[in-house]
Amino acid sequence: MASVVSWVSGSGVVQGVIIGAALAFLTAILIMNVVVRAITTTVNGWSSIRKCGQPGNGILVRAACAKALPVVNVFEEAAYWTTTRDGSGRKLNGRHQYVLKFPDGQLPPNDAFWSLTVTDVAGYMVNNPINRSSFDDRSNLAKNADGSIDVYLQHEAPTGHEQNWLPTPSGKFKLMLRAYLPGAAILNGTYRVPPVVEAQ
């Protein structure tokens, strides 16, 4: 066994294969990142990919979709938006307080349900004192006098607005908004998710 290890460690062929495989892997990652950027649409800081899951996609688009949104539905079945930045382009961080305001009647239109989820930047749920990681169409969100809905995104509870509080991690975080069986305004591109705004 020692002789085999010695041969492998001294073999230029084996080292070349290992280096070649590593370079091929890194090249594939770079190419997929370029493809993801090309097929991603970003509005108000929220990014979405409409092409994933379509039968006519080539191998590069399929690979890029698998990397960006594993096991994703076609856009006509489920629309996904993600963001790690506020409307001004700054990275979301639990050190700050944010508000996501949906004007009256502007929650994501759908024929099934919608949900808004907060995670760490890797996509994992984070423990919080009220065990709340998401809101959806069944959440009892308080409305403002004009019918709009403010979702409070911050690490500490917002005094007087706990009902609409979605706790964030203490550091960087990500938001995902999903609409299942999205409505016509989503499918034709006229619906815009509002920007996440830092609270004043």
BELSUL-V723942 format. One record per helix or strand. SS is the DSSP state (h for helix, s for strand). FROM is the first residue (numbers start at 1). LEN is the number of residues. If there is no record, write none. Layout:
SS/FROM/LEN, SS/FROM/LEN
This chain:
h/2/9, h/12/28, s/40/4, s/46/4, h/59/10, s/78/6, s/85/1, s/91/1, s/93/1, s/98/5, s/110/10, s/134/3, s/149/6, h/162/3, s/165/3, s/172/1, s/174/9, h/184/4, s/196/3
